[in-house]
């Protein structure tokens, strides 16, 4: 197993890597839309979703993959009905015609204390899958 880390995406505060690669598969740990340089969470839901996808893109690039190699995304949203349309628009902007499997659930308590993210994703990718 190879640990994947990049300064171009937010680091975890605990003993959690940004991602790991095993057998050609890349597993991205819980990921948020915070700015990797400042740690700040955008105030706007659309900006948060776009930053989340920028962070995911950076982690996949560090692992030698792209968004087109993504095969599954698990999504957690603080308010599913309110925020899903905004997230879906960002999804289409970033994934284009690529459609990995996905699930979305609502949870009210996740992320770092004080950040109150709207979104969290976990992703699985396999280079060449796209």
MIDRENVO-14290 format. One record per residue (C-alpha): y, x, z; residue in three letters; residue number from 1. Coordinates in Angstrom, 3 decimals, padded with zeros to 6 digits. Layout:
<atom><y>Y</y><x>X</x><z>Z</z><rest>ALA</rest><nr>NUM</nr></atom>
...
***
This chain:
<atom><y>000.000</y><x>000.000</x><z>000.000</z><rest>UNK</rest><nr>1</nr></atom>
<atom><y>003.450</y><x>001.282</x><z>-000.948</z><rest>UNK</rest><nr>2</nr></atom>
<atom><y>006.589</y><x>000.225</x><z>000.931</z><rest>UNK</rest><nr>3</nr></atom>
<atom><y>009.569</y><x>-000.729</x><z>-001.254</z><rest>UNK</rest><nr>4</nr></atom>
<atom><y>013.109</y><x>-000.223</x><z>000.074</z><rest>UNK</rest><nr>5</nr></atom>
<atom><y>016.478</y><x>-000.080</x><z>-001.692</z><rest>UNK</rest><nr>6</nr></atom>
<atom><y>020.063</y><x>000.180</x><z>-000.393</z><rest>UNK</rest><nr>7</nr></atom>
<atom><y>021.000</y><x>-002.367</x><z>-003.077</z><rest>UNK</rest><nr>8</nr></atom>
<atom><y>019.561</y><x>-005.242</x><z>-000.996</z><rest>UNK</rest><nr>9</nr></atom>
<atom><y>019.922</y><x>-006.124</x><z>002.693</z><rest>UNK</rest><nr>10</nr></atom>
<atom><y>017.666</y><x>-004.207</x><z>005.071</z><rest>UNK</rest><nr>11</nr></atom>
<atom><y>015.677</y><x>-005.998</x><z>007.755</z><rest>UNK</rest><nr>12</nr></atom>
<atom><y>016.640</y><x>-005.382</x><z>011.362</z><rest>UNK</rest><nr>13</nr></atom>
<atom><y>013.036</y><x>-005.301</x><z>012.569</z><rest>UNK</rest><nr>14</nr></atom>
<atom><y>009.865</y><x>-003.523</x><z>011.440</z><rest>UNK</rest><nr>15</nr></atom>
<atom><y>009.757</y><x>-005.410</x><z>008.144</z><rest>UNK</rest><nr>16</nr></atom>
<atom><y>009.991</y><x>-003.739</x><z>004.730</z><rest>UNK</rest><nr>17</nr></atom>
<atom><y>011.979</y><x>-005.361</x><z>001.946</z><rest>UNK</rest><nr>18</nr></atom>
<atom><y>008.751</y><x>-005.455</x><z>-000.062</z><rest>UNK</rest><nr>19</nr></atom>
<atom><y>005.351</y><x>-003.855</x><z>-000.443</z><rest>UNK</rest><nr>20</nr></atom>
<atom><y>003.263</y><x>-003.130</x><z>-003.532</z><rest>UNK</rest><nr>21</nr></atom>
<atom><y>-000.512</y><x>-003.239</x><z>-003.489</z><rest>UNK</rest><nr>22</nr></atom>
<atom><y>-002.870</y><x>-003.268</x><z>-006.433</z><rest>UNK</rest><nr>23</nr></atom>
<atom><y>000.019</y><x>-003.780</x><z>-008.834</z><rest>UNK</rest><nr>24</nr></atom>
<atom><y>001.261</y><x>-006.846</x><z>-006.963</z><rest>UNK</rest><nr>25</nr></atom>
<atom><y>004.706</y><x>-006.853</x><z>-005.328</z><rest>UNK</rest><nr>26</nr></atom>
<atom><y>005.275</y><x>-008.960</x><z>-002.225</z><rest>UNK</rest><nr>27</nr></atom>
<atom><y>008.937</y><x>-009.455</x><z>-001.266</z><rest>UNK</rest><nr>28</nr></atom>
<atom><y>009.585</y><x>-010.155</x><z>002.425</z><rest>UNK</rest><nr>29</nr></atom>
<atom><y>011.970</y><x>-012.827</x><z>003.700</z><rest>UNK</rest><nr>30</nr></atom>
<atom><y>015.161</y><x>-012.371</x><z>001.707</z><rest>UNK</rest><nr>31</nr></atom>
<atom><y>018.645</y><x>-013.803</x><z>002.170</z><rest>UNK</rest><nr>32</nr></atom>
<atom><y>021.899</y><x>-013.994</x><z>000.221</z><rest>UNK</rest><nr>33</nr></atom>
<atom><y>023.884</y><x>-011.604</x><z>002.382</z><rest>UNK</rest><nr>34</nr></atom>
<atom><y>025.905</y><x>-008.778</x><z>000.868</z><rest>UNK</rest><nr>35</nr></atom>
<atom><y>023.840</y><x>-005.574</x><z>001.149</z><rest>UNK</rest><nr>36</nr></atom>
<atom><y>026.923</y><x>-003.424</x><z>001.871</z><rest>UNK</rest><nr>37</nr></atom>
<atom><y>028.739</y><x>-005.608</x><z>004.423</z><rest>UNK</rest><nr>38</nr></atom>
<atom><y>025.986</y><x>-007.870</x><z>005.736</z><rest>UNK</rest><nr>39</nr></atom>
<atom><y>028.319</y><x>-010.823</x><z>005.234</z><rest>UNK</rest><nr>40</nr></atom>
<atom><y>026.981</y><x>-014.177</x><z>004.098</z><rest>UNK</rest><nr>41</nr></atom>
<atom><y>029.081</y><x>-015.868</x><z>001.359</z><rest>UNK</rest><nr>42</nr></atom>
<atom><y>030.817</y><x>-019.040</x><z>002.508</z><rest>UNK</rest><nr>43</nr></atom>
<atom><y>029.992</y><x>-020.860</x><z>-000.748</z><rest>UNK</rest><nr>44</nr></atom>
<atom><y>026.397</y><x>-022.056</x><z>-001.362</z><rest>UNK</rest><nr>45</nr></atom>
<atom><y>026.463</y><x>-021.082</x><z>-005.038</z><rest>UNK</rest><nr>46</nr></atom>
<atom><y>027.703</y><x>-017.576</x><z>-004.237</z><rest>UNK</rest><nr>47</nr></atom>
<atom><y>025.037</y><x>-017.237</x><z>-001.549</z><rest>UNK</rest><nr>48</nr></atom>
<atom><y>022.314</y><x>-018.244</x><z>-004.016</z><rest>UNK</rest><nr>49</nr></atom>
<atom><y>023.655</y><x>-015.835</x><z>-006.655</z><rest>UNK</rest><nr>50</nr></atom>
<atom><y>023.740</y><x>-012.990</x><z>-004.112</z><rest>UNK</rest><nr>51</nr></atom>
<atom><y>020.191</y><x>-013.827</x><z>-003.058</z><rest>UNK</rest><nr>52</nr></atom>
<atom><y>019.023</y><x>-013.484</x><z>-006.666</z><rest>UNK</rest><nr>53</nr></atom>
<atom><y>020.990</y><x>-010.208</x><z>-007.019</z><rest>UNK</rest><nr>54</nr></atom>
<atom><y>019.174</y><x>-008.947</x><z>-003.911</z><rest>UNK</rest><nr>55</nr></atom>
<atom><y>015.807</y><x>-010.054</x><z>-005.289</z><rest>UNK</rest><nr>56</nr></atom>
<atom><y>016.582</y><x>-008.377</x><z>-008.616</z><rest>UNK</rest><nr>57</nr></atom>
<atom><y>017.440</y><x>-005.105</x><z>-006.794</z><rest>UNK</rest><nr>58</nr></atom>
<atom><y>014.217</y><x>-005.104</x><z>-004.769</z><rest>UNK</rest><nr>59</nr></atom>
<atom><y>012.093</y><x>-005.862</x><z>-007.818</z><rest>UNK</rest><nr>60</nr></atom>
<atom><y>013.866</y><x>-003.099</x><z>-009.769</z><rest>UNK</rest><nr>61</nr></atom>
<atom><y>013.100</y><x>-000.629</x><z>-006.961</z><rest>UNK</rest><nr>62</nr></atom>
<atom><y>009.447</y><x>-001.633</x><z>-007.370</z><rest>UNK</rest><nr>63</nr></atom>
<atom><y>009.544</y><x>-001.253</x><z>-011.170</z><rest>UNK</rest><nr>64</nr></atom>
<atom><y>009.680</y><x>-004.977</x><z>-011.930</z><rest>UNK</rest><nr>65</nr></atom>
<atom><y>012.116</y><x>-007.663</x><z>-013.063</z><rest>UNK</rest><nr>66</nr></atom>
<atom><y>012.660</y><x>-011.335</x><z>-012.333</z><rest>UNK</rest><nr>67</nr></atom>
<atom><y>010.499</y><x>-012.081</x><z>-015.385</z><rest>UNK</rest><nr>68</nr></atom>
<atom><y>007.558</y><x>-010.509</x><z>-013.538</z><rest>UNK</rest><nr>69</nr></atom>
<atom><y>007.874</y><x>-013.012</x><z>-010.678</z><rest>UNK</rest><nr>70</nr></atom>
<atom><y>004.863</y><x>-015.311</x><z>-010.404</z><rest>UNK</rest><nr>71</nr></atom>
<atom><y>005.663</y><x>-017.249</x><z>-007.208</z><rest>UNK</rest><nr>72</nr></atom>
<atom><y>008.666</y><x>-017.966</x><z>-004.982</z><rest>UNK</rest><nr>73</nr></atom>
<atom><y>008.604</y><x>-019.700</x><z>-001.605</z><rest>UNK</rest><nr>74</nr></atom>
<atom><y>011.994</y><x>-021.126</x><z>-000.633</z><rest>UNK</rest><nr>75</nr></atom>
<atom><y>013.342</y><x>-022.218</x><z>002.736</z><rest>UNK</rest><nr>76</nr></atom>
<atom><y>016.556</y><x>-024.257</x><z>002.760</z><rest>UNK</rest><nr>77</nr></atom>
<atom><y>018.596</y><x>-025.306</x><z>005.766</z><rest>UNK</rest><nr>78</nr></atom>
<atom><y>019.426</y><x>-028.674</x><z>004.139</z><rest>UNK</rest><nr>79</nr></atom>
<atom><y>017.057</y><x>-029.310</x><z>001.234</z><rest>UNK</rest><nr>80</nr></atom>
<atom><y>018.684</y><x>-032.456</x><z>-000.160</z><rest>UNK</rest><nr>81</nr></atom>
<atom><y>022.231</y><x>-031.086</x><z>000.039</z><rest>UNK</rest><nr>82</nr></atom>
<atom><y>021.590</y><x>-027.561</x><z>-001.234</z><rest>UNK</rest><nr>83</nr></atom>
<atom><y>018.716</y><x>-027.908</x><z>-003.713</z><rest>UNK</rest><nr>84</nr></atom>
<atom><y>020.975</y><x>-028.792</x><z>-006.697</z><rest>UNK</rest><nr>85</nr></atom>
<atom><y>023.121</y><x>-025.686</x><z>-006.114</z><rest>UNK</rest><nr>86</nr></atom>
<atom><y>020.042</y><x>-023.496</x><z>-005.680</z><rest>UNK</rest><nr>87</nr></atom>
<atom><y>018.422</y><x>-024.927</x><z>-008.814</z><rest>UNK</rest><nr>88</nr></atom>
<atom><y>021.509</y><x>-024.101</x><z>-010.901</z><rest>UNK</rest><nr>89</nr></atom>
<atom><y>021.389</y><x>-020.493</x><z>-009.648</z><rest>UNK</rest><nr>90</nr></atom>
<atom><y>017.617</y><x>-020.425</x><z>-010.314</z><rest>UNK</rest><nr>91</nr></atom>
<atom><y>018.159</y><x>-021.359</x><z>-013.967</z><rest>UNK</rest><nr>92</nr></atom>
<atom><y>021.052</y><x>-018.874</x><z>-014.349</z><rest>UNK</rest><nr>93</nr></atom>
<atom><y>018.896</y><x>-016.012</x><z>-013.090</z><rest>UNK</rest><nr>94</nr></atom>
<atom><y>015.386</y><x>-016.889</x><z>-014.273</z><rest>UNK</rest><nr>95</nr></atom>
<atom><y>016.415</y><x>-018.388</x><z>-017.623</z><rest>UNK</rest><nr>96</nr></atom>
<atom><y>013.334</y><x>-019.844</x><z>-019.311</z><rest>UNK</rest><nr>97</nr></atom>
<atom><y>010.912</y><x>-018.027</x><z>-016.978</z><rest>UNK</rest><nr>98</nr></atom>
<atom><y>009.294</y><x>-020.520</x><z>-014.590</z><rest>UNK</rest><nr>99</nr></atom>
<atom><y>007.343</y><x>-018.973</x><z>-011.697</z><rest>UNK</rest><nr>100</nr></atom>
<atom><y>005.452</y><x>-021.249</x><z>-009.335</z><rest>UNK</rest><nr>101</nr></atom>
<atom><y>007.539</y><x>-022.312</x><z>-006.364</z><rest>UNK</rest><nr>102</nr></atom>
<atom><y>007.684</y><x>-024.374</x><z>-003.240</z><rest>UNK</rest><nr>103</nr></atom>
<atom><y>010.634</y><x>-025.397</x><z>-001.090</z><rest>UNK</rest><nr>104</nr></atom>
<atom><y>010.724</y><x>-026.538</x><z>002.509</z><rest>UNK</rest><nr>105</nr></atom>
<atom><y>013.498</y><x>-027.398</x><z>004.925</z><rest>UNK</rest><nr>106</nr></atom>
<atom><y>013.979</y><x>-025.557</x><z>008.214</z><rest>UNK</rest><nr>107</nr></atom>
<atom><y>017.010</y><x>-025.578</x><z>010.462</z><rest>UNK</rest><nr>108</nr></atom>
<atom><y>016.508</y><x>-022.307</x><z>012.329</z><rest>UNK</rest><nr>109</nr></atom>
<atom><y>015.901</y><x>-019.100</x><z>010.386</z><rest>UNK</rest><nr>110</nr></atom>
<atom><y>017.679</y><x>-015.844</x><z>009.610</z><rest>UNK</rest><nr>111</nr></atom>
<atom><y>019.740</y><x>-013.565</x><z>011.827</z><rest>UNK</rest><nr>112</nr></atom>
<atom><y>021.710</y><x>-015.044</x><z>014.700</z><rest>UNK</rest><nr>113</nr></atom>
<atom><y>025.224</y><x>-015.947</x><z>013.618</z><rest>UNK</rest><nr>114</nr></atom>
<atom><y>024.615</y><x>-015.707</x><z>009.865</z><rest>UNK</rest><nr>115</nr></atom>
<atom><y>023.392</y><x>-019.277</x><z>009.306</z><rest>UNK</rest><nr>116</nr></atom>
<atom><y>021.987</y><x>-018.731</x><z>005.826</z><rest>UNK</rest><nr>117</nr></atom>
<atom><y>021.369</y><x>-021.751</x><z>003.622</z><rest>UNK</rest><nr>118</nr></atom>
<atom><y>018.485</y><x>-020.084</x><z>001.768</z><rest>UNK</rest><nr>119</nr></atom>
<atom><y>015.608</y><x>-017.695</x><z>002.318</z><rest>UNK</rest><nr>120</nr></atom>
<atom><y>012.981</y><x>-016.719</x><z>-000.243</z><rest>UNK</rest><nr>121</nr></atom>
<atom><y>009.727</y><x>-014.822</x><z>-000.339</z><rest>UNK</rest><nr>122</nr></atom>
<atom><y>008.459</y><x>-013.764</x><z>-003.743</z><rest>UNK</rest><nr>123</nr></atom>
<atom><y>005.373</y><x>-012.380</x><z>-005.422</z><rest>UNK</rest><nr>124</nr></atom>
<atom><y>005.617</y><x>-010.441</x><z>-008.674</z><rest>UNK</rest><nr>125</nr></atom>
<atom><y>003.297</y><x>-008.531</x><z>-010.949</z><rest>UNK</rest><nr>126</nr></atom>
<atom><y>004.807</y><x>-006.202</x><z>-013.567</z><rest>UNK</rest><nr>127</nr></atom>
<atom><y>003.809</y><x>-007.352</x><z>-017.012</z><rest>UNK</rest><nr>128</nr></atom>
<atom><y>003.273</y><x>-010.932</x><z>-015.860</z><rest>UNK</rest><nr>129</nr></atom>
<atom><y>006.287</y><x>-012.187</x><z>-017.834</z><rest>UNK</rest><nr>130</nr></atom>
***
